[in-house]
Each structure stands twice: as structure tokens, then as C-alpha cells.
């Protein structure tokens, strides 16, 4: 499993975009931590803070504190490639 630093995926099991992003990370063998926002409701404030009051998922936060919200597979792949180069 590839370790590109601490990647955290904030999502929920009922979220289709979350399932798609996690599936992509799994197919690419990328290590990440999964946070279920329904099981850990205390993260709601953090999510809203990053998104200026919104609460869209998946929210994928990278070690450099950059993040993607509801990324397409292409956006997520580009970010992973960027992290792998650093």
C-alpha cells in the first residue's frame, strides 16, 4: 500500500461519491484514514469550517492541509500524482 502521507476521507456509507472516491484510492493502493461523519458527528464543525459553512462529502484532506471536495476521479488522480512527485 502506497503511503502519500496522512490522507483522511470524511464521508458516509450512504454517499455514492464517497464510495467512488474510496474505491479509486483502494484500486490505486493508496493508504488513507476513513472518517464516517455519521459515526463521528464532532467532525461536522471541521468540515463546515474548511468549506465556508457547507458540508459536502467526500472531503479528502491531505497531509499538506490541501483538500478536495466531491472530487471527480480525474481530480483525485491528479492530486495523488502531485503528492507522489513531492
N, C-alpha and C positions, 0 to 999 in steps of 0.2 A: 504494500500500500504506500502510495506516494504521500509524503508529508510536506505540504507547502506552508507550514506554519499553522497557527490556530485559526481554523475556519469554523464558523458557527452558523448553522442554518436554523433560523427561527421559523417555525411553521406549525402545521397541524395535519393530522392524518386524513382529514376530510378535504384538504386543499389539493386540487389537481395540479396546480403549478408547483406546489411543494414536492409532490410525488415525482413529477417530471424532473425537477432540478436535482433531487436526491438520487434518482435513477441514473442521471448523467454522471454525477460525482462517483457513484458506485461503479458504473461501467468504465470510467476513467481511472478507477482505483485510487481515488483521492480521499485522504483521511479528513474527516470533519466531525464536529460535535453537533448533535441534533437536539434542539430545544423545542418541545411541544408546548405551544403557548397556552393550550387549554389545561395542561397539567402544571404549568408554572406561570400562573397569571401575573405574578410580580414583574415579569419582563415586559408587560404591556406598556408601562411608562417609558421604558428604554426604547422600545420600538417607535412609539409616538414621538419621542424626543428626536431621534435620528431622522424621522420623516416629517418633521414640522407639523405634528398633530395627526398625521394619517396612521393607519395601521394596516398596511398591505403586507401580504406574505406570499412567497417566502422572502424573508430578509436574510441576506447572506453577508455576514461580516467577516472581513479578512484581517490578518494579523497587523497589517499596516493601517488599520482603522477605516479603510475604504469599505464600501458596501454596495451591494446591488439589491434592488427591489424588483420582484417579479421578473427576473431576467429571462430572456429567450435563451435557448441552448447556445446559440451563436455568441451572445454577450458573455455568457458564463465561460465558454471555451476560451474566448479572447482574454478574459481576466485570468484564467488559470495559466494560459501561455505567458502572460505578462509576469505573473508571480514566479513562474518556473525560470524565467530569464534572470530575475534579480538575484 
